[in-house]
């Protein structure tokens, strides 16, 4: 495939990659074709988005859907968004809960369910980014000491992430200047920059691993030429393990990343046995992760990672290019998107996991994304399953406007 050939040539030079990709797509724009191809029913609401692929907008009872509503300019440095929820999958009625300036274009405010309450990031009066838990029944709000990135399945614990540091290392995620300003005020706080977990009942914060320990774990020496940070934090389905990426960035260079897993039971950290690139991943069960990374042989591909020892296994049936995976343990279905191809079409593929290392493709849908939605302003599909693995929610731009779309039921049989 031509796109894969070009990617392998320029993947280590991000600036050249972005220029070549845009020019390549412009050359094919006269042949756009249909804006959506597929057999599923779509329900789309313009002016809303959810965020990343690593959490679900559906509440534990699978009724309400969380969303951000765009109320001004789509610029985290200059405007806020509303956070709230739709009362059903038809997206007919939106209930706003709060507004926040602490959001990014790709990950929103890390909005997610915390039991029957919701949790997201906001800014305190002093400008510091913090988490907030809000009751959808009473409207009562409680601030946390750190901004949050992930909540366990029981809604008992949350992991903090320093998004100013993350946004500085990876500006393409669209964190505004607010995030970096907040980071500068406490960048020497080892709790903020490490793997810190918050007990949501007591508010007590425990730092499991400091950033310096993680750099040593992956074999990096302290240096002033690289900016090191943590991102993409998740819990295992049973909440006993915490996964995250240890990353470092340098202008003009490819981001270097390793997936690490911290076991809360034995208090041990494991680093994936891979090359220095990892981009996206999802948990398959309590003991394994599906990840797109660079293998020790130098190939960029999806592999299965053991949560106990970091060893990797090859998989069958998945493409050799990057995307955002989301796996439903309930239905054993995987959904995987792609970045826009030469005709600006984003593919959404549904797979059935047939055994430990094999996936069978069941369905493919394609969504057009206008050229203006690129780079920091891109609208990745970021697919998320509902709690039963039956319906999907994506962010979309095929209508010409940044939107939230529910695909129900997803055609996976």
N, C-alpha and C positions, 0 to 999 in steps of 0.2 A: 504494500500500500504506500502511495506517494507521501501521504501525511506522516506516516510512521518513519519513513526514510528521512524526511526533512527534520523531524523531531530529534532523531538520534544524532544528527549532525550538529544542531544548534542548541541542544538542550542545556549545555553548560554555560551559555552566554545569554542571560535573561533579556537584556536590552535588544540584542539582535533578534532573538526569538520573537519578541513582541512585534517588531517592525516587519519581519518576514511574514508572520502570521496575518497581520492586518492587510499587507499588500496582496497576499495570496487570496484572501477572502474578497477584497475589493474587485479583483479581476473576474470573479465568478458571480458577482451580485446580480447581473442581468438575468440569471437563471435561478431565481429564488424558488419558484414553485409554490405549492400549498404551504400555508402557515402551520398546519397541524395535519399529520397523517397518523391514523390509528383507529381502532374500533371502540375504544372506551368512551364513556360519557364524561364530559368535562364540566365542572362548575367553577367559574372564574370570577374573582372580584378585584377590580382595578384599585390601585392605591394602597394595597396591603402587601405584606411579605412576612415570612416567618423567620428565616435565617439559615442556619447550618443544617447539615444532614445527620448530625450525631445525636439528635434528640427528637422526640415526637411532639407535635402540637396537641394531640388528643389527650384528654384527661384520663385518669385511671379507669373511669367507667366508660370510656370510649364515646363520649357524647360531645363535650365542648372542645373547641379548637382554639388554641392560642394564636395571636397574630399581633404584628405591629401595624399601626395605621400611619401612613405618611400624611402629615398635616402641613408641611411647609416645604422648603427646598430640601432636596435629598443630600444634605451635607451635615455630617455629624459635628463639625466644628462650629456650625452656625444655627442649627435648628434642632428641635426635639421630635420624638415620635410618641404616639400614644401606644400603650400596651393594654391588651384586653383579650377578650375571647368571643368567638362566634358560638351561638347557642346550639348549632347543629351543623352537620356536614354539608347542608345546602347553602351555608354561608349567608343566611337571610338576615340575621340580626347580630350586630356587634356591640358588646358591652365594654366600654372603656373602663380601665381601672386606675391608670396613672399616666403621666407623661415623664419622659426621661431624655436627658441629653447624652447619657452614657451608652452609646450604641455605635455599631459600625455597619458599613454597607453590606457586608457578607454574613456577619454573625448576629446582627441585631444587638439587643441588650442581653443576650444569653437567656432569653425568656424561656421558662420551662415549668413543668408542674412539680410541686413539692407536696406530695400527698394530694389533698383537696385544695391546697392553697397554690399560689404562683410565686415564683421567685425570679428576679431579674436584677440588673445593675442600674445604679443611678449615681448622681453626684451629690455629695454633701455640700453644705453651705460654704465650707472651706475649699471646695474644688476637688476633694479626694473622691476617687471612684470607690463605691461600696456596693454590697448586695442589699436587697430589700425583699422581705417576705410579706406578701399581701394576702389577706383573706378575701375571697370573692363573696363571702356571705356578709361579713361585718364591715369590710373596707379597712379594717385595722392593719397598720403597717409597722414592721419592725426592721430596723437597720442592723446590718452585720458589719464587722470591722474590715472586711475585705470584699473586693468584687469576686463574683463566683463564676465558675466555668462548667461545673457538672454537679448533679445531685444524684444520690443513689436511688435505687428503685423503691425503697421504703419511705423516702423523704426524710430520713433521719440525719444524714451527713451531706455536706457539700464541700467541694474542693475549690480553693481560691486559685485565680490565675491573674498575673500582673499583665493586663492588656496594654498598658502603655509601653512596656518593654517589648511585648509581642508586636504591637503596631509599628514600633520603631524598626524592628527587624524585618517585618513583612508588611510594608505600606500598602500593598495590593489588597489587603483585607478592608481597607477603608476606615480605619480608626482615625478620628480627627485629632487636632492638636490638643484637645482637652485631655486625651489619654496620656500623651507624652508629658504634658505639664504635670499631671497627677503623679506619674511615675518618677519624675525628677525630684519631687518633694520627699520621696521615701525609697529611693533606689538602693540605699544601703541597708534597708530592712530585710534581713535574711528570710523572715517569714513570708514577706510579700513576694519575693522572687523565687522561693523554693516551692516544694510540694506541701502545701498547708491545707489541712482538713478542719472543717468547722462542725462541731456538734450543734445541730440546729435547735435542740431543746435547751441546752445550757448556754450556748454561745461561745463555749470554750474552743480555742483554736490550737491545734497541734501541728507542728512542722515535722513531717516524716523525713524529708530529705532537703538539704540546702543545695542551691545551685552549684556551689563549688564541689560538693560531693558527686553530683551528677556529671559534671564535666570530667572529673577523675574517672568515673565509672565508664564513660564512653571513650576515654583516652585522649582528652583535649587538655592542653596546657593553658594556663592563664595567659592572656594576650590582650593588648590594647587595640589590635587591628581587626579583631572579630567582636561582634556583639552577640553574647550568648543569652538564651532565654528558654522558657518552657511554653508549650502550646498544646492544643488539641487534647485536653484532658478528658477522660471518660472513666466510668465505673464498669466493672464486670457486671453481668446480669444479677448476680447474687450479692454484689456490693463488697466482696471480700478483697478485691484487687482494684488498683488504680493504674490506668494506662495513660501515657502522655508522651509527647515528643520533646527531646532535648535538642535544641537547634542553635546554630550560629550563622550569622550573616555578615557579609562584607560586600560593599558596593561593587557591582560588576561581576560578582561571582555567583555561582549556583548555591542556594541555601544548602547547608549540610544539616542532616537530621538523622536521629536514631529514635526508634520507638522503645520506650522503657516500660516496665511493669513492676509495680510495687505491691507485694503481698502483705496485707494488713495482719494476717494470722501469724506468719513466721518472721515478719518485718525484714524481708529480703527484697532487694531490687535486682531485676534482670534486664539486660539490654539485648535487643534483637541481634542475632547473628547475621549481619547484612552489611552492605556497603553504606556509604555516608549520605544516603538519600531515602527519605520516606515522605509521602505526601498525604495520603488519606487511608483510613482504616475503619473497621467496625468489629465489634465482638460477635462471634458466632455462637459461643456458649461460654460457660464459666472458665474454660481451660484453653480457649484458642481465639485467635484474631485473624481476620482477613485483611491484608494490607497491600498497598501498592508501594513497592520500594525497589531499591537497587540491590540485586543479589550479589553474592561474593564473586560471581562470574562476570559482573558488570552489566547485567540485563535489568531493565526496568520492567517489572511485571507484578501481577498479583500473586501472593503466596499466602499460605497459612502459617501463622506464628504460634508456637507453643508458649502459653503463659507461664509455664513452670521453668523452662530452660532457654527460651529465646530462639530455639532451632526453627528452621523454616522448611516447608514442604511445598513443592510445586502443585499447582491446581490445573484442572482440565476444564475447558469450556468457556473461559473468560477471555476477553480481548487483551491485547498487549499494550493498551494505552490507559492513561490515567482517567479516573472518574471518582464520583462520590458514592461509596457503597452504603447500603442500609439493609440489615438482615432482620427478618422476623423469625424468632425462635418458635413462635406458635405455629406458623404455617410452613416453616423451612423454605421461605422464598427470599431471594435476594433481588434488590433493585439497584441498578447501576446507571448513572447518567454519563454523558460525555460532554466535552467542550465543543463549541460550534465547529463544524467542518468547513470546507471551502465554500459551501453555499449557505453558511451560517445556520445550519441545522444541528440542533442538539438531540442526540439519541437518548431514549429512555428504554432500558432493557430489563425485562423480568426473567429471572431464572429460578429453577427448582434445584435445590441441593439433593442430589440423588445418592451420594455417599460422602464420606469425609472430605475427599479432595476433588469431587466432580460436580459441576453445575451444568444443567441443561437449559438452554434458552427457550422460553415459552412465548414471549411476545416482544415486539419492538414498536415504539412510538417515536415520532420525530416532531420537534417543535422548532419553528423559525425564531431567531433572535436578531432584531435589527442591529445594524452595525454600530449605532451610537451606544449600545450596551456592551462595552468592551473595557478591558483593563480594570481599573478600580470600580467602574460603574457597571461591570458585567452582571448579568442575572443568571447565575448558575441555577440549574433545576434543584439541586440539593434535595433529592427525594427522601421522603420519610413514610414509613408504614404506620398504619393505625395500630391499636393494641392487639388486634386479631390477625394482622397480616393480610387484610382483605382490601382495604382502600389505601390510596396514596395521596400525599400532599406534596406539591412542588411550588417553588417560586417560578414565575414565567414572564416572558415578554412577547410571546407570539402575537398577542392582541395589539401590540404597539405601545403598551403601557406596562410598567412594572406591576405585577399582579400576584395574587395567591390563587392556586388552582388545586381543586380536589378531583381526583380521578377515582370514580366509584361506580361499580366495583372494579378494581384493577383486573384486567383480563389475564389471569395466570393459570387457567385450567384449560 
